[in-house]
Amino acid sequence: MKRKVIQIMILAIYFLSPLPIAFISLRGLNFSIAAPAFIGIISYTWLLSELITAARPKFIEKYFSLDKFHRFHGIMAIVALALGMLHKEWANFAWGEFEFSTVFGDFAIMLFLLLTVLSLLFMTGWLRRIKIINVMLDTLGNFALAKYGTMKFLHNFNIVAIISLSVHVITIAYVVRSDMTLTMMYALYFIVSLSFFVYLKLIRPFLLKKNIYTITNAVNETDQIVSLTLEAESGQIFDYNAGQFIYLRVKDEKYTFEEHPFSLTSAPANPHVLSVSIKDSGDYTHIIQHIKVGTKVTVEGPYGGLWQPLENIQKTDKSLVLFAGGIGVTPMLGILESLRQKKFKNRTVLIWSLRNEYELAYATELASFQKDMPNFIFVPFYSTKNGYLDAEKTEAIFESAKVPCSTSEFILCGPKKFMHTIESTLVSKNVSKQKIHFESFGL
């Protein structure tokens, strides 16, 4: 309940953030002038807030989750941009042609629009449901622009649009409106937002270079998965919850010093080491399969909210059902390890969807869970043998494992299509969406 209240407070602050500027700016103006100006103020403040959400501040993220955080970031960027375009057209209609400083505003909107379209195409899967776009993206897949790293670099040029937009509103407030209070208010919003960007790009990487971990063990679980054990040089790791993830950077010339998210497979009861498992799914994760013991890395975290349904669950009779697709099992391992150490007695079911038996890993860990947790049930599901895990097959598993849907909490992790299928199946069985917890890890 406390988390829900804080979530509402944070969202209220976000959505009401334009009001202080609007109160100062719109006093005494008639509707024809005030209305388009108010739309512009909303667009300005919400676009500035994109710098704050992009910095993934932990004091906000811990009450939501980074997955939901990023989705909100993407949606509100589009909303704010649409409001900015509406402001421009409405202002031209209501005020007539107004040349002063609009070159900065026009440039900002065009740059925002270009980067938003490119981000939607190459950094999200939002438009892939449209067949012609999906074909186009597959065709462009080998071009540099289509690479995630390239698009991530281009995405950072939103700061140029933010600066241009701020120049636009600040000069109008100071020169045209001759209102020093309004000018200072616009500038304050900009400075606060810019400070988050500076922290993200300059200060945080500097601090991370002092937060060094050493790889003390590397185990090849399969020919495509390597598990790494990390020890902090300081001797003390950060506090985290089971099921969370970290951003890892490798301090080795063979690797680019860029961050990549990996789920923690360790449990918080061990305060000295962290562990992650990494699947070979691209250039970076391919070479990391052969990483050497003794390699230095930096770790940033923790992030993620898959731990939230575990709060106080031991004080209830709820069952816990974990759905994993492929490497999506990694946060489940951390969750199960934590529950095992806490002597969790509630019914717990892990349903792990794999292509075939050769992908099955972590046999020792799974056996230990079955040994130490008498109400733990492991259900491997092989798609090459049984087809994809759909509603009918899920129902059969529930019956055999005696899963009480009405008194269960569900945690999902895996490919987006897999999670969407499972979520739809659960909803069709009248499971409340509040009991279905998932995160997408293509961050």
Contacts in CASP RR format, 6 or more apart in sequence:
PFRMAT RR
TARGET T0000
AUTHOR 0000-0000-0000
METHOD contacts of the structure
MODEL  1
MKRKVIQIMILAIYFLSPLPIAFISLRGLNFSIAAPAFIGIISYTWLLSE
LITAARPKFIEKYFSLDKFHRFHGIMAIVALALGMLHKEWANFAWGEFEF
STVFGDFAIMLFLLLTVLSLLFMTGWLRRIKIINVMLDTLGNFALAKYGT
MKFLHNFNIVAIISLSVHVITIAYVVRSDMTLTMMYALYFIVSLSFFVYL
KLIRPFLLKKNIYTITNAVNETDQIVSLTLEAESGQIFDYNAGQFIYLRV
KDEKYTFEEHPFSLTSAPANPHVLSVSIKDSGDYTHIIQHIKVGTKVTVE
GPYGGLWQPLENIQKTDKSLVLFAGGIGVTPMLGILESLRQKKFKNRTVL
IWSLRNEYELAYATELASFQKDMPNFIFVPFYSTKNGYLDAEKTEAIFES
AKVPCSTSEFILCGPKKFMHTIESTLVSKNVSKQKIHFESFGL
3 63 0 8 1.000
3 308 0 8 1.000
6 63 0 8 1.000
7 63 0 8 1.000
7 64 0 8 1.000
10 60 0 8 1.000
10 63 0 8 1.000
10 64 0 8 1.000
14 46 0 8 1.000
14 49 0 8 1.000
17 45 0 8 1.000
17 46 0 8 1.000
17 49 0 8 1.000
17 189 0 8 1.000
18 38 0 8 1.000
18 41 0 8 1.000
18 42 0 8 1.000
18 44 0 8 1.000
18 45 0 8 1.000
18 46 0 8 1.000
20 185 0 8 1.000
21 41 0 8 1.000
21 44 0 8 1.000
21 45 0 8 1.000
21 182 0 8 1.000
21 185 0 8 1.000
21 186 0 8 1.000
21 189 0 8 1.000
22 38 0 8 1.000
22 41 0 8 1.000
24 179 0 8 1.000
24 181 0 8 1.000
24 182 0 8 1.000
24 185 0 8 1.000
25 37 0 8 1.000
25 41 0 8 1.000
25 173 0 8 1.000
25 177 0 8 1.000
25 179 0 8 1.000
25 182 0 8 1.000
26 34 0 8 1.000
26 37 0 8 1.000
26 38 0 8 1.000
28 34 0 8 1.000
29 37 0 8 1.000
32 94 0 8 1.000
33 94 0 8 1.000
33 95 0 8 1.000
35 90 0 8 1.000
35 94 0 8 1.000
36 87 0 8 1.000
36 90 0 8 1.000
36 91 0 8 1.000
36 94 0 8 1.000
36 95 0 8 1.000
37 87 0 8 1.000
37 91 0 8 1.000
39 83 0 8 1.000
39 84 0 8 1.000
39 86 0 8 1.000
39 87 0 8 1.000
39 90 0 8 1.000
40 83 0 8 1.000
40 84 0 8 1.000
40 87 0 8 1.000
42 80 0 8 1.000
42 83 0 8 1.000
43 80 0 8 1.000
43 81 0 8 1.000
43 83 0 8 1.000
43 84 0 8 1.000
43 86 0 8 1.000
43 87 0 8 1.000
44 165 0 8 1.000
44 166 0 8 1.000
44 169 0 8 1.000
44 186 0 8 1.000
44 189 0 8 1.000
45 189 0 8 1.000
46 76 0 8 1.000
46 79 0 8 1.000
46 80 0 8 1.000
46 83 0 8 1.000
47 77 0 8 1.000
47 80 0 8 1.000
47 81 0 8 1.000
47 112 0 8 1.000
47 161 0 8 1.000
47 162 0 8 1.000
47 165 0 8 1.000
48 162 0 8 1.000
48 166 0 8 1.000
48 189 0 8 1.000
48 190 0 8 1.000
48 193 0 8 1.000
49 76 0 8 1.000
49 193 0 8 1.000
50 73 0 8 1.000
50 76 0 8 1.000
50 77 0 8 1.000
50 80 0 8 1.000
50 158 0 8 1.000
50 162 0 8 1.000
51 159 0 8 1.000
51 162 0 8 1.000
51 193 0 8 1.000
51 194 0 8 1.000
51 196 0 8 1.000
51 197 0 8 1.000
52 192 0 8 1.000
52 193 0 8 1.000
52 196 0 8 1.000
53 60 0 8 1.000
53 69 0 8 1.000
53 72 0 8 1.000
53 73 0 8 1.000
53 76 0 8 1.000
54 73 0 8 1.000
54 196 0 8 1.000
54 197 0 8 1.000
54 200 0 8 1.000
55 196 0 8 1.000
55 197 0 8 1.000
55 199 0 8 1.000
55 200 0 8 1.000
56 66 0 8 1.000
56 69 0 8 1.000
56 200 0 8 1.000
56 303 0 8 1.000
57 196 0 8 1.000
58 301 0 8 1.000
58 303 0 8 1.000
60 69 0 8 1.000
61 69 0 8 1.000
61 303 0 8 1.000
61 304 0 8 1.000
64 72 0 8 1.000
64 305 0 8 1.000
65 303 0 8 1.000
65 304 0 8 1.000
65 305 0 8 1.000
65 306 0 8 1.000
65 308 0 8 1.000
65 439 0 8 1.000
66 303 0 8 1.000
66 304 0 8 1.000
66 305 0 8 1.000
66 439 0 8 1.000
66 443 0 8 1.000
67 304 0 8 1.000
67 305 0 8 1.000
67 438 0 8 1.000
67 439 0 8 1.000
67 440 0 8 1.000
67 441 0 8 1.000
67 443 0 8 1.000
70 443 0 8 1.000
74 119 0 8 1.000
74 124 0 8 1.000
77 112 0 8 1.000
77 116 0 8 1.000
78 116 0 8 1.000
81 109 0 8 1.000
81 112 0 8 1.000
81 113 0 8 1.000
81 116 0 8 1.000
84 109 0 8 1.000
85 109 0 8 1.000
85 113 0 8 1.000
88 105 0 8 1.000
88 106 0 8 1.000
88 109 0 8 1.000
91 98 0 8 1.000
92 98 0 8 1.000
100 171 0 8 1.000
100 172 0 8 1.000
100 175 0 8 1.000
100 176 0 8 1.000
101 167 0 8 1.000
101 168 0 8 1.000
101 171 0 8 1.000
101 172 0 8 1.000
101 175 0 8 1.000
101 176 0 8 1.000
102 168 0 8 1.000
104 164 0 8 1.000
104 165 0 8 1.000
104 167 0 8 1.000
104 168 0 8 1.000
104 171 0 8 1.000
105 164 0 8 1.000
105 165 0 8 1.000
105 168 0 8 1.000
107 161 0 8 1.000
107 164 0 8 1.000
108 161 0 8 1.000
108 162 0 8 1.000
108 164 0 8 1.000
108 165 0 8 1.000
108 168 0 8 1.000
109 161 0 8 1.000
109 165 0 8 1.000
111 157 0 8 1.000
111 158 0 8 1.000
111 160 0 8 1.000
111 161 0 8 1.000
111 164 0 8 1.000
112 158 0 8 1.000
112 161 0 8 1.000
112 165 0 8 1.000
115 154 0 8 1.000
115 155 0 8 1.000
115 157 0 8 1.000
115 158 0 8 1.000
115 161 0 8 1.000
118 145 0 8 1.000
118 151 0 8 1.000
118 154 0 8 1.000
118 155 0 8 1.000
119 151 0 8 1.000
119 155 0 8 1.000
120 126 0 8 1.000
120 127 0 8 1.000
121 127 0 8 1.000
121 133 0 8 1.000
121 137 0 8 1.000
122 137 0 8 1.000
122 145 0 8 1.000
122 146 0 8 1.000
122 148 0 8 1.000
122 151 0 8 1.000
123 148 0 8 1.000
123 151 0 8 1.000
123 152 0 8 1.000
123 155 0 8 1.000
125 416 0 8 1.000
127 133 0 8 1.000
128 134 0 8 1.000
128 137 0 8 1.000
137 146 0 8 1.000
140 146 0 8 1.000
141 147 0 8 1.000
144 150 0 8 1.000
145 151 0 8 1.000
149 258 0 8 1.000
156 201 0 8 1.000
159 197 0 8 1.000
162 190 0 8 1.000
162 193 0 8 1.000
162 194 0 8 1.000
166 186 0 8 1.000
166 187 0 8 1.000
166 190 0 8 1.000
169 186 0 8 1.000
170 183 0 8 1.000
170 186 0 8 1.000
170 187 0 8 1.000
170 190 0 8 1.000
173 179 0 8 1.000
173 182 0 8 1.000
173 183 0 8 1.000
173 186 0 8 1.000
174 180 0 8 1.000
174 183 0 8 1.000
177 183 0 8 1.000
204 300 0 8 1.000
208 249 0 8 1.000
208 298 0 8 1.000
208 299 0 8 1.000
208 300 0 8 1.000
209 251 0 8 1.000
209 298 0 8 1.000
211 232 0 8 1.000
211 234 0 8 1.000
211 298 0 8 1.000
211 299 0 8 1.000
211 300 0 8 1.000
212 232 0 8 1.000
212 233 0 8 1.000
212 234 0 8 1.000
212 251 0 8 1.000
212 296 0 8 1.000
212 297 0 8 1.000
212 298 0 8 1.000
213 230 0 8 1.000
213 231 0 8 1.000
213 232 0 8 1.000
213 233 0 8 1.000
213 274 0 8 1.000
213 296 0 8 1.000
213 297 0 8 1.000
213 298 0 8 1.000
213 299 0 8 1.000
214 230 0 8 1.000
214 231 0 8 1.000
214 233 0 8 1.000
214 294 0 8 1.000
214 295 0 8 1.000
214 296 0 8 1.000
214 297 0 8 1.000
215 228 0 8 1.000
215 229 0 8 1.000
215 230 0 8 1.000
215 291 0 8 1.000
215 292 0 8 1.000
215 293 0 8 1.000
215 294 0 8 1.000
215 295 0 8 1.000
215 296 0 8 1.000
215 297 0 8 1.000
216 229 0 8 1.000
216 230 0 8 1.000
216 231 0 8 1.000
216 273 0 8 1.000
216 293 0 8 1.000
216 294 0 8 1.000
217 227 0 8 1.000
217 228 0 8 1.000
217 229 0 8 1.000
217 293 0 8 1.000
218 226 0 8 1.000
218 227 0 8 1.000
218 228 0 8 1.000
218 229 0 8 1.000
218 291 0 8 1.000
218 292 0 8 1.000
218 293 0 8 1.000
219 226 0 8 1.000
219 227 0 8 1.000
220 226 0 8 1.000
220 227 0 8 1.000
220 289 0 8 1.000
221 227 0 8 1.000
221 277 0 8 1.000
221 361 0 8 1.000
221 362 0 8 1.000
222 358 0 8 1.000
222 359 0 8 1.000
222 361 0 8 1.000
224 279 0 8 1.000
224 280 0 8 1.000
224 289 0 8 1.000
224 359 0 8 1.000
225 277 0 8 1.000
225 278 0 8 1.000
225 279 0 8 1.000
225 280 0 8 1.000
225 327 0 8 1.000
225 361 0 8 1.000
226 277 0 8 1.000
226 278 0 8 1.000
226 288 0 8 1.000
226 289 0 8 1.000
226 291 0 8 1.000
227 265 0 8 1.000
227 275 0 8 1.000
227 276 0 8 1.000
227 277 0 8 1.000
227 278 0 8 1.000
228 275 0 8 1.000
228 276 0 8 1.000
228 277 0 8 1.000
228 278 0 8 1.000
228 291 0 8 1.000
229 273 0 8 1.000
229 274 0 8 1.000
229 275 0 8 1.000
230 273 0 8 1.000
230 274 0 8 1.000
230 275 0 8 1.000
230 276 0 8 1.000
230 297 0 8 1.000
230 299 0 8 1.000
231 272 0 8 1.000
231 273 0 8 1.000
232 272 0 8 1.000
232 299 0 8 1.000
235 272 0 8 1.000
236 271 0 8 1.000
237 271 0 8 1.000
237 272 0 8 1.000
237 273 0 8 1.000
237 274 0 8 1.000
238 301 0 8 1.000
238 302 0 8 1.000
239 268 0 8 1.000
239 302 0 8 1.000
240 264 0 8 1.000
240 268 0 8 1.000
240 301 0 8 1.000
240 302 0 8 1.000
241 268 0 8 1.000
241 302 0 8 1.000
241 305 0 8 1.000
241 307 0 8 1.000
241 310 0 8 1.000
242 264 0 8 1.000
242 267 0 8 1.000
242 268 0 8 1.000
242 307 0 8 1.000
242 310 0 8 1.000
242 331 0 8 1.000
242 334 0 8 1.000
242 335 0 8 1.000
242 337 0 8 1.000
242 338 0 8 1.000
242 339 0 8 1.000
243 263 0 8 1.000
243 264 0 8 1.000
243 304 0 8 1.000
243 305 0 8 1.000
243 306 0 8 1.000
243 307 0 8 1.000
243 331 0 8 1.000
243 332 0 8 1.000
243 334 0 8 1.000
243 335 0 8 1.000
243 338 0 8 1.000
244 263 0 8 1.000
244 264 0 8 1.000
244 301 0 8 1.000
244 302 0 8 1.000
244 303 0 8 1.000
244 304 0 8 1.000
244 305 0 8 1.000
244 306 0 8 1.000
244 307 0 8 1.000
244 331 0 8 1.000
245 261 0 8 1.000
245 262 0 8 1.000
245 263 0 8 1.000
245 264 0 8 1.000
245 301 0 8 1.000
245 302 0 8 1.000
245 303 0 8 1.000
245 304 0 8 1.000
245 331 0 8 1.000
245 441 0 8 1.000
246 261 0 8 1.000
246 262 0 8 1.000
246 264 0 8 1.000
246 274 0 8 1.000
246 276 0 8 1.000
246 299 0 8 1.000
246 300 0 8 1.000
246 301 0 8 1.000
246 302 0 8 1.000
246 303 0 8 1.000
247 259 0 8 1.000
247 260 0 8 1.000
247 261 0 8 1.000
247 299 0 8 1.000
247 300 0 8 1.000
247 301 0 8 1.000
247 303 0 8 1.000
248 259 0 8 1.000
248 260 0 8 1.000
248 261 0 8 1.000
248 262 0 8 1.000
248 276 0 8 1.000
248 297 0 8 1.000
248 298 0 8 1.000
248 299 0 8 1.000
248 300 0 8 1.000
249 257 0 8 1.000
249 258 0 8 1.000
249 259 0 8 1.000
249 260 0 8 1.000
249 297 0 8 1.000
249 298 0 8 1.000
249 300 0 8 1.000
250 257 0 8 1.000
250 288 0 8 1.000
250 291 0 8 1.000
250 295 0 8 1.000
250 296 0 8 1.000
250 297 0 8 1.000
251 257 0 8 1.000
251 295 0 8 1.000
251 296 0 8 1.000
251 297 0 8 1.000
251 298 0 8 1.000
252 291 0 8 1.000
252 295 0 8 1.000
252 296 0 8 1.000
254 287 0 8 1.000
255 284 0 8 1.000
255 287 0 8 1.000
255 288 0 8 1.000
256 284 0 8 1.000
258 284 0 8 1.000
259 300 0 8 1.000
260 284 0 8 1.000
260 285 0 8 1.000
261 303 0 8 1.000
261 441 0 8 1.000
261 442 0 8 1.000
261 443 0 8 1.000
262 276 0 8 1.000
262 277 0 8 1.000
262 278 0 8 1.000
262 330 0 8 1.000
263 276 0 8 1.000
263 277 0 8 1.000
263 328 0 8 1.000
263 330 0 8 1.000
263 331 0 8 1.000
263 413 0 8 1.000
263 441 0 8 1.000
264 274 0 8 1.000
264 275 0 8 1.000
264 276 0 8 1.000
264 302 0 8 1.000
264 330 0 8 1.000
264 331 0 8 1.000
264 334 0 8 1.000
265 275 0 8 1.000
265 276 0 8 1.000
265 277 0 8 1.000
265 330 0 8 1.000
265 331 0 8 1.000
265 333 0 8 1.000
265 334 0 8 1.000
265 337 0 8 1.000
266 273 0 8 1.000
266 274 0 8 1.000
266 275 0 8 1.000
266 334 0 8 1.000
266 337 0 8 1.000
267 334 0 8 1.000
267 337 0 8 1.000
267 338 0 8 1.000
267 341 0 8 1.000
268 338 0 8 1.000
269 337 0 8 1.000
269 338 0 8 1.000
269 341 0 8 1.000
274 299 0 8 1.000
276 330 0 8 1.000
277 327 0 8 1.000
277 330 0 8 1.000
277 333 0 8 1.000
278 285 0 8 1.000
278 288 0 8 1.000
278 289 0 8 1.000
279 285 0 8 1.000
279 326 0 8 1.000
279 327 0 8 1.000
280 286 0 8 1.000
280 289 0 8 1.000
281 327 0 8 1.000
304 439 0 8 1.000
305 437 0 8 1.000
305 439 0 8 1.000
306 331 0 8 1.000
306 335 0 8 1.000
306 411 0 8 1.000
306 413 0 8 1.000
306 437 0 8 1.000
306 438 0 8 1.000
306 439 0 8 1.000
307 335 0 8 1.000
308 437 0 8 1.000
309 320 0 8 1.000
309 409 0 8 1.000
309 411 0 8 1.000
309 435 0 8 1.000
309 437 0 8 1.000
310 320 0 8 1.000
310 335 0 8 1.000
310 338 0 8 1.000
310 339 0 8 1.000
313 320 0 8 1.000
313 346 0 8 1.000
313 409 0 8 1.000
314 342 0 8 1.000
314 344 0 8 1.000
314 345 0 8 1.000
314 346 0 8 1.000
316 346 0 8 1.000
317 346 0 8 1.000
317 407 0 8 1.000
318 346 0 8 1.000
318 407 0 8 1.000
318 408 0 8 1.000
318 409 0 8 1.000
319 346 0 8 1.000
319 347 0 8 1.000
319 348 0 8 1.000
319 349 0 8 1.000
319 403 0 8 1.000
319 404 0 8 1.000
319 407 0 8 1.000
319 408 0 8 1.000
319 409 0 8 1.000
320 339 0 8 1.000
320 346 0 8 1.000
320 347 0 8 1.000
320 348 0 8 1.000
320 349 0 8 1.000
320 408 0 8 1.000
320 409 0 8 1.000
320 411 0 8 1.000
321 348 0 8 1.000
321 349 0 8 1.000
321 351 0 8 1.000
321 403 0 8 1.000
321 408 0 8 1.000
321 409 0 8 1.000
321 410 0 8 1.000
321 411 0 8 1.000
322 332 0 8 1.000
322 335 0 8 1.000
322 336 0 8 1.000
322 348 0 8 1.000
322 349 0 8 1.000
322 350 0 8 1.000
322 351 0 8 1.000
322 410 0 8 1.000
322 411 0 8 1.000
323 351 0 8 1.000
323 353 0 8 1.000
323 410 0 8 1.000
323 411 0 8 1.000
323 412 0 8 1.000
323 413 0 8 1.000
323 418 0 8 1.000
323 419 0 8 1.000
323 422 0 8 1.000
324 332 0 8 1.000
324 350 0 8 1.000
324 351 0 8 1.000
324 352 0 8 1.000
324 353 0 8 1.000
324 413 0 8 1.000
324 414 0 8 1.000
325 352 0 8 1.000
325 353 0 8 1.000
325 354 0 8 1.000
325 413 0 8 1.000
325 414 0 8 1.000
325 415 0 8 1.000
325 418 0 8 1.000
326 352 0 8 1.000
326 353 0 8 1.000
326 354 0 8 1.000
326 359 0 8 1.000
326 414 0 8 1.000
326 415 0 8 1.000
327 414 0 8 1.000
328 413 0 8 1.000
328 414 0 8 1.000
328 441 0 8 1.000
329 350 0 8 1.000
329 352 0 8 1.000
329 362 0 8 1.000
329 413 0 8 1.000
330 413 0 8 1.000
331 413 0 8 1.000
331 439 0 8 1.000
332 350 0 8 1.000
332 352 0 8 1.000
332 411 0 8 1.000
332 413 0 8 1.000
333 362 0 8 1.000
333 365 0 8 1.000
335 411 0 8 1.000
336 348 0 8 1.000
336 350 0 8 1.000
336 365 0 8 1.000
336 369 0 8 1.000
336 373 0 8 1.000
336 376 0 8 1.000
337 365 0 8 1.000
337 369 0 8 1.000
339 348 0 8 1.000
339 373 0 8 1.000
340 368 0 8 1.000
340 369 0 8 1.000
340 372 0 8 1.000
340 373 0 8 1.000
344 373 0 8 1.000
345 373 0 8 1.000
345 374 0 8 1.000
345 375 0 8 1.000
346 375 0 8 1.000
347 375 0 8 1.000
347 377 0 8 1.000
347 402 0 8 1.000
347 403 0 8 1.000
347 404 0 8 1.000
348 373 0 8 1.000
348 375 0 8 1.000
348 376 0 8 1.000
348 377 0 8 1.000
349 376 0 8 1.000
349 377 0 8 1.000
349 378 0 8 1.000
349 379 0 8 1.000
349 401 0 8 1.000
349 403 0 8 1.000
350 366 0 8 1.000
350 369 0 8 1.000
350 376 0 8 1.000
350 377 0 8 1.000
350 378 0 8 1.000
350 379 0 8 1.000
351 379 0 8 1.000
351 381 0 8 1.000
351 389 0 8 1.000
351 394 0 8 1.000
351 397 0 8 1.000
352 360 0 8 1.000
352 378 0 8 1.000
352 379 0 8 1.000
352 380 0 8 1.000
352 381 0 8 1.000
353 381 0 8 1.000
353 383 0 8 1.000
353 389 0 8 1.000
353 418 0 8 1.000
354 360 0 8 1.000
354 380 0 8 1.000
354 381 0 8 1.000
354 382 0 8 1.000
354 383 0 8 1.000
355 382 0 8 1.000
355 383 0 8 1.000
355 384 0 8 1.000
356 382 0 8 1.000
356 383 0 8 1.000
356 384 0 8 1.000
356 385 0 8 1.000
357 380 0 8 1.000
357 382 0 8 1.000
360 380 0 8 1.000
366 378 0 8 1.000
369 376 0 8 1.000
369 378 0 8 1.000
370 376 0 8 1.000
370 378 0 8 1.000
377 401 0 8 1.000
379 397 0 8 1.000
379 400 0 8 1.000
379 401 0 8 1.000
381 389 0 8 1.000
381 393 0 8 1.000
381 397 0 8 1.000
383 389 0 8 1.000
386 393 0 8 1.000
387 393 0 8 1.000
388 421 0 8 1.000
389 418 0 8 1.000
389 421 0 8 1.000
389 422 0 8 1.000
390 421 0 8 1.000
390 425 0 8 1.000
391 421 0 8 1.000
391 424 0 8 1.000
391 425 0 8 1.000
391 428 0 8 1.000
394 422 0 8 1.000
394 425 0 8 1.000
395 425 0 8 1.000
395 429 0 8 1.000
397 403 0 8 1.000
398 405 0 8 1.000
405 426 0 8 1.000
405 429 0 8 1.000
405 430 0 8 1.000
405 431 0 8 1.000
406 430 0 8 1.000
406 431 0 8 1.000
408 431 0 8 1.000
408 435 0 8 1.000
409 435 0 8 1.000
409 437 0 8 1.000
410 422 0 8 1.000
410 426 0 8 1.000
410 431 0 8 1.000
410 435 0 8 1.000
410 436 0 8 1.000
410 437 0 8 1.000
411 437 0 8 1.000
411 438 0 8 1.000
412 418 0 8 1.000
412 419 0 8 1.000
412 422 0 8 1.000
412 423 0 8 1.000
412 436 0 8 1.000
412 437 0 8 1.000
412 438 0 8 1.000
413 419 0 8 1.000
413 438 0 8 1.000
413 439 0 8 1.000
413 441 0 8 1.000
414 441 0 8 1.000
416 440 0 8 1.000
419 438 0 8 1.000
419 440 0 8 1.000
423 433 0 8 1.000
423 436 0 8 1.000
423 438 0 8 1.000
426 436 0 8 1.000
427 433 0 8 1.000
427 436 0 8 1.000
END
